[in-house]
Amino acid sequence: MANEIFNRIHEDITTNDVVLYMKGAPVFPQDGYSAVMTQLLVTLNVPYLSVDVLEEPDLHQALKEFSNWPSVPQLYIKGVFIGGSDTVKELNASGELRQMLQDNGLLRA
């Protein structure tokens, strides 16, 4: 089962430029950390795939193992794990997140 879920995660993050695994949906985040992440991406005007881990407990657990990161939300850009809410907030504050997105051609005008 874990291999199937790992394959799904791998497919999600390699076929979508930006993926946010979160609790809830962008229009109705189920925790403050997920809300912060969705607001950040909206502010940057970045299209992304969101995946609600609350709908799939097996995915929620497998994601932690896949990324070796203990919590959700988790952000991936171009297949690379960027981090959770605190890390992404720090990258945004320093300008590194914007630069990362720009370097990958992901910022909309």
C-alpha positions in Angstrom: 0.0 0.0 0.0 2.8 2.5 0.9 4.4 2.0 -2.5 1.1 2.8 -4.3 0.8 6.0 -2.2 4.4 6.9 -2.7 3.9 6.5 -6.5 0.9 8.7 -6.3 2.8 11.4 -4.4 5.7 11.1 -6.9 3.2 11.5 -9.8 1.5 14.5 -8.1 4.8 16.4 -7.6 6.3 15.6 -11.0 3.3 16.3 -13.1 2.4 19.6 -11.4 4.7 22.5 -11.0 3.5 23.4 -7.5 1.7 21.1 -5.1 0.4 21.9 -1.7 -0.5 19.0 0.6 -2.8 20.6 3.2 -5.6 20.1 5.7 -8.8 21.1 4.0 -9.2 22.9 0.7 -7.9 26.3 -0.4 -11.4 27.9 0.0 -11.8 26.3 3.4 -8.5 25.4 5.1 -8.9 23.2 8.2 -5.9 24.7 10.2 -4.1 27.9 10.4 -0.9 26.6 8.9 -2.7 25.5 5.7 -4.5 28.8 5.6 -1.2 30.7 5.7 0.2 28.6 2.9 -2.8 29.0 0.6 -2.8 32.8 1.3 0.8 33.0 0.4 0.3 31.2 -2.9 -2.7 33.3 -3.7 -0.8 36.5 -2.9 2.0 35.4 -5.2 -0.6 34.5 -7.8 0.9 31.0 -8.3 -1.3 28.2 -9.7 -1.0 25.0 -7.7 -2.5 21.6 -7.1 -3.9 21.3 -3.6 -4.4 17.9 -2.0 -6.5 17.5 1.2 -4.8 14.9 3.4 -7.8 14.8 5.8 -9.7 12.9 3.1 -7.1 10.2 3.0 -5.5 9.2 6.3 -3.1 6.7 4.5 -1.9 9.5 2.3 -1.4 11.8 5.3 0.9 9.3 7.0 2.7 8.3 3.8 3.4 11.9 3.0 5.3 12.3 6.3 7.4 9.3 5.4 7.9 10.3 1.8 9.3 13.7 2.7 10.8 12.8 6.0 8.9 15.8 7.4 6.6 15.4 10.4 3.8 17.7 9.6 1.4 19.1 7.0 1.1 21.4 5.1 3.9 20.5 2.7 4.9 22.5 -0.3 6.6 21.1 -3.4 7.9 23.1 -6.3 9.0 21.3 -9.5 9.1 18.0 -7.6 11.3 19.4 -4.8 10.1 19.4 -1.2 10.4 23.1 0.0 9.0 22.7 3.5 6.2 23.3 5.9 4.5 26.5 6.9 7.2 28.1 9.0 9.9 27.3 6.4 7.9 28.7 3.5 7.0 31.8 5.5 10.7 32.4 6.2 11.6 31.8 2.5 8.9 34.3 1.5 10.1 36.9 4.0 13.6 36.6 2.7 12.5 36.8 -1.0 13.9 33.3 -1.6 10.4 31.8 -2.4 9.7 34.5 -5.0 13.1 33.9 -6.5 12.6 30.1 -6.6 9.3 30.6 -8.3 10.7 33.1 -10.8 13.7 30.9 -11.6 11.3 28.1 -12.5 9.1 30.4 -14.6 6.1 30.0 -12.3 5.2 33.6 -11.4 2.3 35.1 -13.3 2.4 38.7 -14.3 
